[in-house]
Amino acid sequence: MAFASQLILSWSGSPCAGVVACASSRQAIIARLTARRAECCTAFPLNVARRTSLLGSAALLAWNLLSPTLAPGLAYADAQIITPSIQPQLAPDQSLYDATDPRLRQAGALVQEALSASTVGEEERLWTKIIDDFSADINAPWGKDVLGRAYGNRGNARSRQGKLEQALSDYARAIQLCPWSVDPVLNRGVALEALGRFEEAIADYRAVLAVAPEDPAANNNLGNALAGTGQWAEAAEYYGRAARLAPQFAFAAANRAVALYQLGKDDNGAIKEMRALLRRYPDFSDMRAALAAALWGAGLQAAAEEEWGRVDDPRYRELVWLKEKRRWPPRLIGNLTAFLGIQDVKQ
């Protein structure tokens, strides 16, 4: 597979219009995606997760969101997932919110506290407090907006802790409360991927793209889920769209390169794109390791060894990690497995 999918933290707009400043969420997300040169060489997020904020959306690019560790003792039931029809026209008019409403101001303060929590456990606790404290305000002009965001963000916090069944429940509630928002649908897709429920994740990502076709994260994530079902040609297409929409989104470009390699497009596609990425990001260990594997597969052992000598991330020697978390495609993993076997013999 390609890079596993990652959560996207929340959705656009501020339910506290006039209380705090609000950034343009979609532009903020793309800006974050395209400004992570150093991180793209170390963290490798596969998917992107959005987080609801009274200050606007932000992209969270953290590797631990890609493949959540399942919490011990939890059994994940195959609860039926109903793919929503996202309806942006139902978004509330935030200009009608009363900026002097003390309850809204209290909610805004708690949201900011949750967003700045020092641990994911504390973040989950604060989102739960918002849900508990403001459920009685659901019929306020801002009630569903605030509560939907709280459920969506609590789902993100739970996903990061491996509480995927609980996260799915939170996302379902967020979708119900805020049918205009793409973000809980997108984030639910990431959780479904982590559970290996790729077809359901694909349906959620397609629902997002039906109303936001130029969302780079949704395009990249759909590519990941398609790769999970072995649909590498279509996956490469969506990775390419994500890379075009956010040219500095190195993760999407890397995903496309390994997908092309799986499709047998070596010299005329995959290897060329790997080299291009490494010219831009010389410390991009993922592409350095992928290029080493591809060159070995082409019979260029000396060149492969030279590239491998510049890989400084020890995870690329862990084939289980490559398969289950990084999600390289089978052909590339096979080449690297053989290459590492030769390296071990030499040692």
Secondary structure, 3 states (H helix, E strand, C coil): CCCCCCCEECCCCCCCECCECCCCHHHHHHHHHCCCHHHHCCCCCCCCEEECCCCCCEEECCHHHCCCCCCCCCCCCCCCCCCCCCCHHHCCCHHHCCCCCHHHHHHHHHHHHHHCCCCHHHHHHHHHHHHHHHHHHCCCCCHHHHHHHHHHHHHHHHHHCCCHHHHHHHHHHHHHHCCCCCHHHHHHHHHHHHCCCHHHHHHHHHHHHHHCCCCHHHHHHHHHHHHHCCCHHHHHHHHHHHHHHCCCCHHHHHHHHHHHHHCCCHHHHHHHHHHHHHHHCCCCHHHHHHHHHHHHHCCCHHHHHHHHCCCCCHHHHCHHHHHHHHCCCHHHHHHHHHHHHHHHHHC
